[in-house]
Amino acid sequence: MRALSSFLGETRGIAFVDDPATLRLRSRDRFAVSPVLRQSLQGKAAEVIVSPGDKGELLQVIAAAARHRLPLTARGGGTANYGQSVPSRGGVLLDMTQISGVLWTRPGRVRVLAGTLMSEIDAVTRPQGWELRIHPSTRSQATVAGFVAGGSGGMGSCGWGMLRDRGNIIALEVMSMEEEPRMVELRGRDVELVHHAYGTNAIITELEMPLAPAWSWDEAIVAFPTYLQAVDFAIQLGHEPGLIKKLISLQEWPIPRLMRGLCGVVPEGHSMVSCMIAEPSREAFASLVADHAGDIVSDYPEGEGPYGQPLYEFAYGHGQMQIQKEDARYTSVQGLFPPEGLAEIIGRVHARHGSSAPLRLELFLSQGRLVAMGSPLVLYESEAQLADLVRNLQAEGVGVANSHTTGVRGVGIKQITERDRAFKRDMDPHGLLNPGQLDFGEEEGKAETALPTTGWRFRQTGS
Ligand SMILES: Cc1cc2nc3c(=O)[nH]c(=O)nc-3n(C[C@H](O)[C@H](O)[C@H](O)COP(=O)(O)OP(=O)(O)OC[C@H]3O[C@@H](n4cnc5c(N)ncnc54)[C@H](O)[C@@H]3O)c2cc1C
């Protein structure tokens, strides 16, 4: 308690909140989608939320927290869905949303402050003919630093790959967690140290991100009478390099019915592929649909469909949330279906689970090859049931990340190497950044759940 009041004394003049109700509310995942985490994270809250208005104030906050050995957890939009920005050991919740704004744009790149919302970046760059290459389905609530520190991919990944693919983050300026914080510029492969590390090894202050041409996007839903027809179409679309696309979301019936917000556009019994297609590719897209005997049942410019929200808010993490409006027990695990034999593996998982556990998948590129992410959808009963689901997927060659735990290692999307350990030791010598999420030594791996996941596997591309 004395440490906290000294901290507040030394950061006087910087906005903060410490009333218990607000602390509880703003310490939680904004959208708590995992039934397991809803239980295990209950009651975790920061002791104070501090909102520095610029990098100077941020430096004061970090220095004071380091001096008084207070845990510090960064938070942008708070939309991370595995409790990555829940302050599991109390201390300071660092609200980054006031350190926001576009610093400059050049053809094909943008430099921004960490707390800038992704939709705000596009609002600046689109009139110049550019937009962010990749955004999550939480684009209008998520900050760009939160996406880089906590996310993995999303809209755009079927053309550009995952955030971890080389070139999708150009540079990061980060601050160390020390009594005298250092600013470090990471470029090239060094950006990987901070990407998907959940704010455990540095605080991101600025980002330089690559941009893509800002096409007029068309949102199309294609319906198929059988799931395997939908699978063939989605995979072929993913392999067509000449078709400019931003989303391929493949949902087995009855998922289209469970997503009530789709206004019933998908006929009874049909599986669907939701797509975002650039305007110049529409004609070629329609011919591909015809070749696969699909039916375009809904077709609107981005955000203008009858659903009252963009179509991408029915995909990725939002897909799960839409389904949970029907029944909050619906859940899944995060499988990464490998590129080799993709159609066959999806077919085998479909055959094993049948329509009682319909498949929810997004297709995108990873290391230049088409993969699918998702799993069968089940009504949650127990962790043992999820463990069976994980084992069934693994038996078919699917790597599974754990979306029902909070630690970097436990989730298993980021691969931790000796370089990561050395960087963490250097940038956070007192182990104060988001503690519990990436601990080394005695605490290593303690927060992980019992699910038998082994994480996602990627090809080694050299060090
Ligand atoms: C409905 C729903 C849909 C989603 N869809 C996607 C999706 O399509 N793709 C995807 O990848 N993810 C998705 N997510 C996860 C999440 O929304 C995204 O990763 C999002 O970009 C996080 O941004 P945020 O600003 O809300 O970050 P937060 O939740 O605030 O933080 C995320 C992580 O980053 C850390 N962090 C935040 N700011 C900083 C900083 N300045 N420096 C260092 N660390 C920092 C936090 O400590 C935390 O560990 C989804 C989540 C939900 C609930």
The ligand as a Tripos MOL2 file, in Angstrom:
@<TRIPOS>MOLECULE
LIG
   53    58     1     0     0
SMALL
NO_CHARGES

@<TRIPOS>ATOM
      1 C1        -14.6310  -10.5120  -30.4330 C.3       1 LIG1
      2 C2        -13.1620  -10.5800  -30.6080 C.ar      1 LIG1
      3 C3        -12.6140  -10.6560  -31.8890 C.ar      1 LIG1
      4 C4        -11.2240  -10.7360  -32.0720 C.ar      1 LIG1
      5 N1        -10.7240  -10.8630  -33.3400 N.ar      1 LIG1
      6 C5         -9.3810  -10.9700  -33.4960 C.ar      1 LIG1
      7 C6         -8.8230  -11.1240  -34.7950 C.ar      1 LIG1
      8 O1         -9.5040  -11.0970  -35.8070 O.2       1 LIG1
      9 N2         -7.4710  -11.2570  -34.8830 N.ar      1 LIG1
     10 C7         -6.6570  -11.2100  -33.7810 C.ar      1 LIG1
     11 O2         -5.4410  -11.3240  -33.9250 O.2       1 LIG1
     12 N3         -7.1690  -11.0280  -32.5540 N.ar      1 LIG1
     13 C8         -8.5030  -10.9110  -32.3920 C.ar      1 LIG1
     14 N4         -9.0110  -10.7250  -31.1460 N.ar      1 LIG1
     15 C9         -8.1120  -10.4830  -30.0270 C.3       1 LIG1
     16 C10        -7.8960   -8.9370  -29.8160 C.3       1 LIG1
     17 O3         -9.0520   -8.2030  -30.0430 O.3       1 LIG1
     18 C11        -6.9160   -8.3480  -30.7460 C.3       1 LIG1
     19 O4         -5.7110   -8.9950  -30.6250 O.3       1 LIG1
     20 C12        -6.7520   -6.8330  -30.5480 C.3       1 LIG1
     21 O5         -6.0110   -6.3440  -31.5930 O.3       1 LIG1
     22 C13        -6.1600   -6.4010  -29.2340 C.3       1 LIG1
     23 O6         -6.0660   -4.9870  -29.2230 O.3       1 LIG1
     24 P1         -6.3870   -4.1560  -27.8910 P.3       1 LIG1
     25 O7         -5.9950   -2.7380  -28.1160 O.co2     1 LIG1
     26 O8         -7.7760   -4.3790  -27.4480 O.co2     1 LIG1
     27 O9         -5.3620   -4.8380  -26.9080 O.3       1 LIG1
     28 P2         -5.4760   -5.1840  -25.3650 P.3       1 LIG1
     29 O10        -6.5080   -6.2210  -25.1290 O.co2     1 LIG1
     30 O11        -5.6170   -3.9500  -24.5810 O.co2     1 LIG1
     31 O12        -4.0290   -5.7950  -25.1400 O.3       1 LIG1
     32 C14        -3.6030   -6.9490  -25.8160 C.3       1 LIG1
     33 C15        -2.2380   -7.3530  -25.2670 C.3       1 LIG1
     34 O13        -1.2940   -6.3750  -25.6520 O.3       1 LIG1
     35 C16        -0.6620   -5.7770  -24.5150 C.3       1 LIG1
     36 N5         -0.4960   -4.3590  -24.8380 N.ar      1 LIG1
     37 C17        -1.4490   -3.4290  -25.1110 C.ar      1 LIG1
     38 N6         -0.8720   -2.2540  -25.4050 N.ar      1 LIG1
     39 C18         0.4670   -2.4320  -25.3160 C.ar      1 LIG1
     40 C19         1.6080   -1.5850  -25.4790 C.ar      1 LIG1
     41 N7          1.4830   -0.3020  -25.8270 N.pl3     1 LIG1
     42 N8          2.8350   -2.1200  -25.3090 N.ar      1 LIG1
     43 C20         2.9970   -3.4270  -24.9660 C.ar      1 LIG1
     44 N9          1.9610   -4.2620  -24.7730 N.ar      1 LIG1
     45 C21         0.7120   -3.7820  -24.9590 C.ar      1 LIG1
     46 C22        -1.6030   -6.0360  -23.3490 C.3       1 LIG1
     47 O14        -0.9180   -6.0880  -22.1150 O.3       1 LIG1
     48 C23        -2.1730   -7.3940  -23.7370 C.3       1 LIG1
     49 O15        -1.2990   -8.4160  -23.3440 O.3       1 LIG1
     50 C24       -10.3880  -10.6860  -30.9490 C.ar      1 LIG1
     51 C25       -10.9330  -10.5840  -29.6680 C.ar      1 LIG1
     52 C26       -12.2990  -10.5470  -29.5010 C.ar      1 LIG1
     53 C27       -12.8460  -10.4580  -28.1150 C.3       1 LIG1
@<TRIPOS>BOND
     1     1     2 1
     2     2     3 ar
     3     2    52 ar
     4     3     4 ar
     5     4     5 ar
     6     4    50 ar
     7     5     6 ar
     8     6     7 ar
     9     6    13 1
    10     7     8 2
    11     7     9 ar
    12     9    10 ar
    13    10    11 2
    14    10    12 ar
    15    12    13 ar
    16    13    14 ar
    17    14    15 1
    18    14    50 ar
    19    15    16 1
    20    16    17 1
    21    16    18 1
    22    18    19 1
    23    18    20 1
    24    20    21 1
    25    20    22 1
    26    22    23 1
    27    23    24 1
    28    24    25 2
    29    24    26 1
    30    24    27 1
    31    27    28 1
    32    28    29 2
    33    28    30 1
    34    28    31 1
    35    31    32 1
    36    32    33 1
    37    33    34 1
    38    33    48 1
    39    34    35 1
    40    35    36 1
    41    35    46 1
    42    36    37 ar
    43    36    45 ar
    44    37    38 ar
    45    38    39 ar
    46    39    40 ar
    47    39    45 ar
    48    40    41 1
    49    40    42 ar
    50    42    43 ar
    51    43    44 ar
    52    44    45 ar
    53    46    47 1
    54    46    48 1
    55    48    49 1
    56    50    51 ar
    57    51    52 ar
    58    52    53 1
@<TRIPOS>SUBSTRUCTURE
     1 LIG1         1 GROUP 0 **** ****
